[in-house]
Amino acid sequence: MSDKYTIETVHTPQPKLNRNDLLQVMKYRYATKKWDPNKKISDADFNAILEAGRLSPTSFGFEPYQMIILQDKDLRQAIKPHALGLKML
């Protein structure tokens, strides 16, 4: 195999998770149907959400997607007609 196809392995310590805590977190998941457009999350929470998305696994271990973070309300409204029905606040 050539170096072109070598995938770097990063060794990180295994997290110390309590099995019951993990199950509780998985049971809590839900889809948000309504939200308050005036409520803001902290920068720390926002960055944690982005990092979780960046680290989310894919079937081959590659992340062939891009995230576009669009926070400008005027720009969101301008692209809304082209967003295939996506609800944007």
Backbone atoms as SQL, in Angstrom:
CREATE TABLE atoms (id INTEGER PRIMARY KEY, chain TEXT, resi INTEGER, resn TEXT, atom TEXT, x REAL, y REAL, z REAL);
INSERT INTO atoms VALUES
  (1, 'A', 1, 'MET', 'N', 0.850, -1.177, 0.000),
  (2, 'A', 1, 'MET', 'CA', 0.000, 0.000, 0.000),
  (3, 'A', 1, 'MET', 'C', 0.892, 1.236, 0.000),
  (4, 'A', 2, 'SER', 'N', 0.562, 2.191, -0.817),
  (5, 'A', 2, 'SER', 'CA', 1.378, 3.395, -0.885),
  (6, 'A', 2, 'SER', 'C', 1.025, 4.346, 0.258),
  (7, 'A', 3, 'ASP', 'N', 1.902, 5.321, 0.478),
  (8, 'A', 3, 'ASP', 'CA', 1.655, 6.311, 1.532),
  (9, 'A', 3, 'ASP', 'C', 0.414, 7.146, 1.244),
  (10, 'A', 4, 'LYS', 'N', 0.023, 7.183, -0.019),
  (11, 'A', 4, 'LYS', 'CA', -1.167, 7.958, -0.389),
  (12, 'A', 4, 'LYS', 'C', -2.403, 7.461, 0.357),
  (13, 'A', 5, 'TYR', 'N', -2.437, 6.167, 0.683),
  (14, 'A', 5, 'TYR', 'CA', -3.619, 5.589, 1.307),
  (15, 'A', 5, 'TYR', 'C', -3.420, 5.254, 2.777),
  (16, 'A', 6, 'THR', 'N', -2.346, 5.733, 3.372),
  (17, 'A', 6, 'THR', 'CA', -2.104, 5.478, 4.777),
  (18, 'A', 6, 'THR', 'C', -2.955, 6.430, 5.614),
  (19, 'A', 7, 'ILE', 'N', -3.648, 5.868, 6.576),
  (20, 'A', 7, 'ILE', 'CA', -4.481, 6.669, 7.464),
  (21, 'A', 7, 'ILE', 'C', -3.782, 6.760, 8.812),
  (22, 'A', 8, 'GLU', 'N', -3.588, 7.964, 9.276),
  (23, 'A', 8, 'GLU', 'CA', -2.925, 8.177, 10.561),
  (24, 'A', 8, 'GLU', 'C', -3.828, 7.712, 11.693),
  (25, 'A', 9, 'THR', 'N', -3.259, 6.988, 12.618),
  (26, 'A', 9, 'THR', 'CA', -3.989, 6.549, 13.797),
  (27, 'A', 9, 'THR', 'C', -3.555, 7.393, 14.979),
  (28, 'A', 10, 'VAL', 'N', -4.503, 7.981, 15.642),
  (29, 'A', 10, 'VAL', 'CA', -4.219, 8.794, 16.814),
  (30, 'A', 10, 'VAL', 'C', -4.689, 8.024, 18.033),
  (31, 'A', 11, 'HIS', 'N', -3.790, 7.796, 18.950),
  (32, 'A', 11, 'HIS', 'CA', -4.146, 7.060, 20.162),
  (33, 'A', 11, 'HIS', 'C', -4.576, 8.043, 21.246),
  (34, 'A', 12, 'THR', 'N', -5.786, 7.895, 21.693),
  (35, 'A', 12, 'THR', 'CA', -6.309, 8.733, 22.770),
  (36, 'A', 12, 'THR', 'C', -6.739, 7.827, 23.912),
  (37, 'A', 13, 'PRO', 'N', -6.653, 8.326, 25.113),
  (38, 'A', 13, 'PRO', 'CA', -7.063, 7.481, 26.240),
  (39, 'A', 13, 'PRO', 'C', -8.557, 7.170, 26.167),
  (40, 'A', 14, 'GLN', 'N', -8.897, 5.968, 26.554),
  (41, 'A', 14, 'GLN', 'CA', -10.304, 5.559, 26.553),
  (42, 'A', 14, 'GLN', 'C', -11.028, 6.310, 27.662),
  (43, 'A', 15, 'PRO', 'N', -12.182, 6.899, 27.335),
  (44, 'A', 15, 'PRO', 'CA', -12.918, 7.630, 28.372),
  (45, 'A', 15, 'PRO', 'C', -13.423, 6.671, 29.444),
  (46, 'A', 16, 'LYS', 'N', -13.494, 7.167, 30.644),
  (47, 'A', 16, 'LYS', 'CA', -14.011, 6.379, 31.768),
  (48, 'A', 16, 'LYS', 'C', -15.490, 6.695, 31.913),
  (49, 'A', 17, 'LEU', 'N', -16.312, 5.942, 31.208),
  (50, 'A', 17, 'LEU', 'CA', -17.745, 6.188, 31.236),
  (51, 'A', 17, 'LEU', 'C', -18.444, 5.117, 32.055),
  (52, 'A', 18, 'ASN', 'N', -19.372, 5.574, 32.841),
  (53, 'A', 18, 'ASN', 'CA', -20.227, 4.654, 33.571),
  (54, 'A', 18, 'ASN', 'C', -21.294, 4.167, 32.600),
  (55, 'A', 19, 'ARG', 'N', -21.499, 2.881, 32.517),
  (56, 'A', 19, 'ARG', 'CA', -22.444, 2.289, 31.575),
  (57, 'A', 19, 'ARG', 'C', -23.851, 2.877, 31.748),
  (58, 'A', 20, 'ASN', 'N', -24.279, 3.064, 32.987),
  (59, 'A', 20, 'ASN', 'CA', -25.621, 3.611, 33.241),
  (60, 'A', 20, 'ASN', 'C', -25.736, 5.064, 32.811),
  (61, 'A', 21, 'ASP', 'N', -24.662, 5.845, 33.009),
  (62, 'A', 21, 'ASP', 'CA', -24.678, 7.239, 32.558),
  (63, 'A', 21, 'ASP', 'C', -24.809, 7.309, 31.044),
  (64, 'A', 22, 'LEU', 'N', -24.087, 6.454, 30.345),
  (65, 'A', 22, 'LEU', 'CA', -24.162, 6.432, 28.889),
  (66, 'A', 22, 'LEU', 'C', -25.584, 6.087, 28.428),
  (67, 'A', 23, 'LEU', 'N', -26.193, 5.096, 29.038),
  (68, 'A', 23, 'LEU', 'CA', -27.558, 4.723, 28.668),
  (69, 'A', 23, 'LEU', 'C', -28.539, 5.852, 28.956),
  (70, 'A', 24, 'GLN', 'N', -28.349, 6.539, 30.058),
  (71, 'A', 24, 'GLN', 'CA', -29.235, 7.661, 30.403),
  (72, 'A', 24, 'GLN', 'C', -29.126, 8.772, 29.365),
  (73, 'A', 25, 'VAL', 'N', -27.915, 9.072, 28.927),
  (74, 'A', 25, 'VAL', 'CA', -27.718, 10.099, 27.905),
  (75, 'A', 25, 'VAL', 'C', -28.377, 9.675, 26.598),
  (76, 'A', 26, 'MET', 'N', -28.223, 8.407, 26.225),
  (77, 'A', 26, 'MET', 'CA', -28.815, 7.932, 24.975),
  (78, 'A', 26, 'MET', 'C', -30.352, 7.933, 25.043),
  (79, 'A', 27, 'LYS', 'N', -30.908, 7.665, 26.200),
  (80, 'A', 27, 'LYS', 'CA', -32.361, 7.670, 26.347),
  (81, 'A', 27, 'LYS', 'C', -32.928, 9.088, 26.317),
  (82, 'A', 28, 'TYR', 'N', -32.125, 10.076, 26.684),
  (83, 'A', 28, 'TYR', 'CA', -32.589, 11.458, 26.759),
  (84, 'A', 28, 'TYR', 'C', -32.724, 12.107, 25.380),
  (85, 'A', 29, 'ARG', 'N', -32.063, 11.570, 24.369),
  (86, 'A', 29, 'ARG', 'CA', -32.031, 12.226, 23.057),
  (87, 'A', 29, 'ARG', 'C', -33.438, 12.504, 22.541),
  (88, 'A', 30, 'TYR', 'N', -33.575, 13.564, 21.809),
  (89, 'A', 30, 'TYR', 'CA', -34.859, 13.935, 21.248),
  (90, 'A', 30, 'TYR', 'C', -34.637, 14.891, 20.093),
  (91, 'A', 31, 'ALA', 'N', -35.644, 15.022, 19.265),
  (92, 'A', 31, 'ALA', 'CA', -35.596, 15.967, 18.160),
  (93, 'A', 31, 'ALA', 'C', -36.322, 17.233, 18.593),
  (94, 'A', 32, 'THR', 'N', -35.707, 18.356, 18.370),
  (95, 'A', 32, 'THR', 'CA', -36.313, 19.628, 18.736),
  (96, 'A', 32, 'THR', 'C', -37.336, 20.022, 17.679),
  (97, 'A', 33, 'LYS', 'N', -38.552, 20.245, 18.102),
  (98, 'A', 33, 'LYS', 'CA', -39.620, 20.630, 17.182),
  (99, 'A', 33, 'LYS', 'C', -39.903, 22.130, 17.235),
  (100, 'A', 34, 'LYS', 'N', -39.656, 22.726, 18.385),
  (101, 'A', 34, 'LYS', 'CA', -39.857, 24.171, 18.551),
  (102, 'A', 34, 'LYS', 'C', -38.651, 24.731, 19.279),
  (103, 'A', 35, 'TRP', 'N', -38.314, 25.952, 18.987),
  (104, 'A', 35, 'TRP', 'CA', -37.244, 26.603, 19.715),
  (105, 'A', 35, 'TRP', 'C', -37.489, 28.097, 19.740),
  (106, 'A', 36, 'ASP', 'N', -36.866, 28.738, 20.683),
  (107, 'A', 36, 'ASP', 'CA', -36.987, 30.178, 20.864),
  (108, 'A', 36, 'ASP', 'C', -35.874, 30.849, 20.055),
  (109, 'A', 37, 'PRO', 'N', -36.205, 31.552, 18.976),
  (110, 'A', 37, 'PRO', 'CA', -35.170, 32.164, 18.136),
  (111, 'A', 37, 'PRO', 'C', -34.397, 33.277, 18.841),
  (112, 'A', 38, 'ASN', 'N', -34.913, 33.760, 19.966),
  (113, 'A', 38, 'ASN', 'CA', -34.222, 34.821, 20.697),
  (114, 'A', 38, 'ASN', 'C', -33.255, 34.285, 21.738),
  (115, 'A', 39, 'LYS', 'N', -33.339, 32.992, 22.025),
  (116, 'A', 39, 'LYS', 'CA', -32.467, 32.398, 23.025),
  (117, 'A', 39, 'LYS', 'C', -31.115, 32.072, 22.389),
  (118, 'A', 40, 'LYS', 'N', -30.049, 32.415, 23.059),
  (119, 'A', 40, 'LYS', 'CA', -28.703, 32.180, 22.543),
  (120, 'A', 40, 'LYS', 'C', -27.977, 31.191, 23.443),
  (121, 'A', 41, 'ILE', 'N', -27.215, 30.296, 22.821),
  (122, 'A', 41, 'ILE', 'CA', -26.400, 29.379, 23.614),
  (123, 'A', 41, 'ILE', 'C', -25.023, 29.997, 23.804),
  (124, 'A', 42, 'SER', 'N', -24.322, 29.521, 24.799),
  (125, 'A', 42, 'SER', 'CA', -23.001, 30.077, 25.080),
  (126, 'A', 42, 'SER', 'C', -22.019, 29.685, 23.976),
  (127, 'A', 43, 'ASP', 'N', -20.960, 30.449, 23.843),
  (128, 'A', 43, 'ASP', 'CA', -19.914, 30.116, 22.866),
  (129, 'A', 43, 'ASP', 'C', -19.313, 28.750, 23.162),
  (130, 'A', 44, 'ALA', 'N', -19.141, 28.427, 24.442),
  (131, 'A', 44, 'ALA', 'CA', -18.559, 27.137, 24.820),
  (132, 'A', 44, 'ALA', 'C', -19.463, 25.986, 24.369),
  (133, 'A', 45, 'ASP', 'N', -20.780, 26.113, 24.584),
  (134, 'A', 45, 'ASP', 'CA', -21.714, 25.075, 24.140),
  (135, 'A', 45, 'ASP', 'C', -21.745, 24.980, 22.616),
  (136, 'A', 46, 'PHE', 'N', -21.746, 26.119, 21.948),
  (137, 'A', 46, 'PHE', 'CA', -21.761, 26.149, 20.487),
  (138, 'A', 46, 'PHE', 'C', -20.532, 25.440, 19.926),
  (139, 'A', 47, 'ASN', 'N', -19.371, 25.745, 20.490),
  (140, 'A', 47, 'ASN', 'CA', -18.133, 25.113, 20.024),
  (141, 'A', 47, 'ASN', 'C', -18.122, 23.622, 20.324),
  (142, 'A', 48, 'ALA', 'N', -18.697, 23.208, 21.447),
  (143, 'A', 48, 'ALA', 'CA', -18.774, 21.780, 21.770),
  (144, 'A', 48, 'ALA', 'C', -19.665, 21.052, 20.764),
  (145, 'A', 49, 'ILE', 'N', -20.770, 21.677, 20.367),
  (146, 'A', 49, 'ILE', 'CA', -21.662, 21.075, 19.373),
  (147, 'A', 49, 'ILE', 'C', -20.945, 20.933, 18.034),
  (148, 'A', 50, 'LEU', 'N', -20.227, 21.960, 17.622),
  (149, 'A', 50, 'LEU', 'CA', -19.475, 21.888, 16.367),
  (150, 'A', 50, 'LEU', 'C', -18.398, 20.810, 16.426),
  (151, 'A', 51, 'GLU', 'N', -17.710, 20.710, 17.540),
  (152, 'A', 51, 'GLU', 'CA', -16.666, 19.700, 17.690),
  (153, 'A', 51, 'GLU', 'C', -17.269, 18.298, 17.657),
  (154, 'A', 52, 'ALA', 'N', -18.422, 18.109, 18.269),
  (155, 'A', 52, 'ALA', 'CA', -19.092, 16.809, 18.233),
  (156, 'A', 52, 'ALA', 'C', -19.461, 16.449, 16.793),
  (157, 'A', 53, 'GLY', 'N', -19.935, 17.408, 16.041),
  (158, 'A', 53, 'GLY', 'CA', -20.242, 17.160, 14.631),
  (159, 'A', 53, 'GLY', 'C', -19.000, 16.837, 13.833),
  (160, 'A', 54, 'ARG', 'N', -17.918, 17.547, 14.105),
  (161, 'A', 54, 'ARG', 'CA', -16.666, 17.309, 13.400),
  (162, 'A', 54, 'ARG', 'C', -16.132, 15.912, 13.684),
  (163, 'A', 55, 'LEU', 'N', -16.315, 15.438, 14.901),
  (164, 'A', 55, 'LEU', 'CA', -15.791, 14.136, 15.302),
  (165, 'A', 55, 'LEU', 'C', -16.744, 12.984, 15.031),
  (166, 'A', 56, 'SER', 'N', -17.950, 13.281, 14.564),
  (167, 'A', 56, 'SER', 'CA', -18.923, 12.203, 14.351),
  (168, 'A', 56, 'SER', 'C', -18.405, 11.229, 13.304),
  (169, 'A', 57, 'PRO', 'N', -18.569, 9.945, 13.569),
  (170, 'A', 57, 'PRO', 'CA', -18.006, 8.939, 12.667),
  (171, 'A', 57, 'PRO', 'C', -18.820, 8.769, 11.389),
  (172, 'A', 58, 'THR', 'N', -18.139, 8.327, 10.363),
  (173, 'A', 58, 'THR', 'CA', -18.778, 7.934, 9.119),
  (174, 'A', 58, 'THR', 'C', -18.361, 6.497, 8.835),
  (175, 'A', 59, 'SER', 'N', -18.976, 5.876, 7.874),
  (176, 'A', 59, 'SER', 'CA', -18.752, 4.449, 7.640),
  (177, 'A', 59, 'SER', 'C', -17.313, 4.102, 7.287),
  (178, 'A', 60, 'PHE', 'N', -16.583, 4.987, 6.628),
  (179, 'A', 60, 'PHE', 'CA', -15.209, 4.696, 6.262),
  (180, 'A', 60, 'PHE', 'C', -14.202, 5.426, 7.142),
  (181, 'A', 61, 'GLY', 'N', -14.672, 6.180, 8.112),
  (182, 'A', 61, 'GLY', 'CA', -13.762, 6.924, 8.972),
  (183, 'A', 61, 'GLY', 'C', -13.333, 8.257, 8.391),
  (184, 'A', 62, 'PHE', 'N', -13.924, 8.612, 7.286),
  (185, 'A', 62, 'PHE', 'CA', -13.647, 9.913, 6.681),
  (186, 'A', 62, 'PHE', 'C', -14.879, 10.786, 6.878),
  (187, 'A', 63, 'GLU', 'N', -14.705, 12.072, 6.931),
  (188, 'A', 63, 'GLU', 'CA', -15.821, 12.992, 7.076),
  (189, 'A', 63, 'GLU', 'C', -15.941, 13.794, 5.783),
  (190, 'A', 64, 'PRO', 'N', -16.596, 13.231, 4.753),
  (191, 'A', 64, 'PRO', 'CA', -16.656, 13.891, 3.453),
  (192, 'A', 64, 'PRO', 'C', -17.748, 14.952, 3.350),
  (193, 'A', 65, 'TYR', 'N', -18.023, 15.619, 4.428),
  (194, 'A', 65, 'TYR', 'CA', -19.049, 16.654, 4.404),
  (195, 'A', 65, 'TYR', 'C', -18.458, 17.940, 4.947),
  (196, 'A', 66, 'GLN', 'N', -19.158, 18.997, 4.718),
  (197, 'A', 66, 'GLN', 'CA', -18.743, 20.291, 5.248),
  (198, 'A', 66, 'GLN', 'C', -19.911, 20.880, 6.026),
  (199, 'A', 67, 'MET', 'N', -19.596, 21.588, 7.092),
  (200, 'A', 67, 'MET', 'CA', -20.621, 22.295, 7.838),
  (201, 'A', 67, 'MET', 'C', -20.499, 23.775, 7.500),
  (202, 'A', 68, 'ILE', 'N', -21.609, 24.370, 7.222),
  (203, 'A', 68, 'ILE', 'CA', -21.640, 25.803, 6.964),
  (204, 'A', 68, 'ILE', 'C', -22.432, 26.428, 8.098),
  (205, 'A', 69, 'ILE', 'N', -21.788, 27.271, 8.851),
  (206, 'A', 69, 'ILE', 'CA', -22.417, 27.934, 9.992),
  (207, 'A', 69, 'ILE', 'C', -22.828, 29.323, 9.534),
  (208, 'A', 70, 'LEU', 'N', -24.121, 29.520, 9.440),
  (209, 'A', 70, 'LEU', 'CA', -24.644, 30.774, 8.922),
  (210, 'A', 70, 'LEU', 'C', -25.417, 31.469, 10.035),
  (211, 'A', 71, 'GLN', 'N', -24.816, 32.489, 10.615),
  (212, 'A', 71, 'GLN', 'CA', -25.433, 33.168, 11.746),
  (213, 'A', 71, 'GLN', 'C', -26.038, 34.515, 11.383),
  (214, 'A', 72, 'ASP', 'N', -25.769, 35.030, 10.223),
  (215, 'A', 72, 'ASP', 'CA', -26.292, 36.322, 9.801),
  (216, 'A', 72, 'ASP', 'C', -27.761, 36.163, 9.395),
  (217, 'A', 73, 'LYS', 'N', -28.663, 36.786, 10.154),
  (218, 'A', 73, 'LYS', 'CA', -30.107, 36.634, 9.916),
  (219, 'A', 73, 'LYS', 'C', -30.519, 37.117, 8.530),
  (220, 'A', 74, 'ASP', 'N', -29.961, 38.237, 8.083),
  (221, 'A', 74, 'ASP', 'CA', -30.324, 38.773, 6.770),
  (222, 'A', 74, 'ASP', 'C', -29.901, 37.817, 5.657),
  (223, 'A', 75, 'LEU', 'N', -28.721, 37.246, 5.771),
  (224, 'A', 75, 'LEU', 'CA', -28.241, 36.303, 4.764),
  (225, 'A', 75, 'LEU', 'C', -29.071, 35.019, 4.780),
  (226, 'A', 76, 'ARG', 'N', -29.460, 34.557, 5.971),
  (227, 'A', 76, 'ARG', 'CA', -30.328, 33.374, 6.056),
  (228, 'A', 76, 'ARG', 'C', -31.643, 33.624, 5.327),
  (229, 'A', 77, 'GLN', 'N', -32.222, 34.804, 5.525),
  (230, 'A', 77, 'GLN', 'CA', -33.482, 35.122, 4.853),
  (231, 'A', 77, 'GLN', 'C', -33.283, 35.232, 3.342),
  (232, 'A', 78, 'ALA', 'N', -32.132, 35.737, 2.917),
  (233, 'A', 78, 'ALA', 'CA', -31.860, 35.890, 1.486),
  (234, 'A', 78, 'ALA', 'C', -31.738, 34.542, 0.785),
  (235, 'A', 79, 'ILE', 'N', -31.198, 33.540, 1.446),
  (236, 'A', 79, 'ILE', 'CA', -31.035, 32.236, 0.801),
  (237, 'A', 79, 'ILE', 'C', -32.214, 31.306, 1.041),
  (238, 'A', 80, 'LYS', 'N', -33.145, 31.709, 1.878),
  (239, 'A', 80, 'LYS', 'CA', -34.293, 30.859, 2.222),
  (240, 'A', 80, 'LYS', 'C', -35.027, 30.311, 0.993),
  (241, 'A', 81, 'PRO', 'N', -35.264, 31.097, -0.058),
  (242, 'A', 81, 'PRO', 'CA', -35.961, 30.546, -1.232),
  (243, 'A', 81, 'PRO', 'C', -35.186, 29.416, -1.926),
  (244, 'A', 82, 'HIS', 'N', -33.903, 29.315, -1.651),
  (245, 'A', 82, 'HIS', 'CA', -33.056, 28.308, -2.298),
  (246, 'A', 82, 'HIS', 'C', -32.719, 27.155, -1.359),
  (247, 'A', 83, 'ALA', 'N', -33.346, 27.117, -0.188),
  (248, 'A', 83, 'ALA', 'CA', -32.969, 26.151, 0.842),
  (249, 'A', 83, 'ALA', 'C', -33.858, 24.909, 0.853),
  (250, 'A', 84, 'LEU', 'N', -34.571, 24.654, -0.231),
  (251, 'A', 84, 'LEU', 'CA', -35.383, 23.439, -0.366),
  (252, 'A', 84, 'LEU', 'C', -36.339, 23.214, 0.795),
  (253, 'A', 85, 'GLY', 'N', -36.989, 24.263, 1.253),
  (254, 'A', 85, 'GLY', 'CA', -37.983, 24.129, 2.301),
  (255, 'A', 85, 'GLY', 'C', -37.440, 24.093, 3.714),
  (256, 'A', 86, 'LEU', 'N', -36.142, 24.236, 3.886),
  (257, 'A', 86, 'LEU', 'CA', -35.547, 24.235, 5.212),
  (258, 'A', 86, 'LEU', 'C', -36.051, 25.434, 5.996),
  (259, 'A', 87, 'LYS', 'N', -36.514, 25.183, 7.216),
  (260, 'A', 87, 'LYS', 'CA', -36.996, 26.277, 8.053),
  (261, 'A', 87, 'LYS', 'C', -35.801, 26.969, 8.694),
  (262, 'A', 88, 'MET', 'N', -35.662, 28.240, 8.425),
  (263, 'A', 88, 'MET', 'CA', -34.575, 29.027, 9.009),
  (264, 'A', 88, 'MET', 'C', -35.176, 30.151, 9.820),
  (265, 'A', 89, 'LEU', 'N', -34.619, 30.342, 10.986),
  (266, 'A', 89, 'LEU', 'CA', -35.096, 31.441, 11.828),
  (267, 'A', 89, 'LEU', 'C', -34.239, 32.647, 11.619);
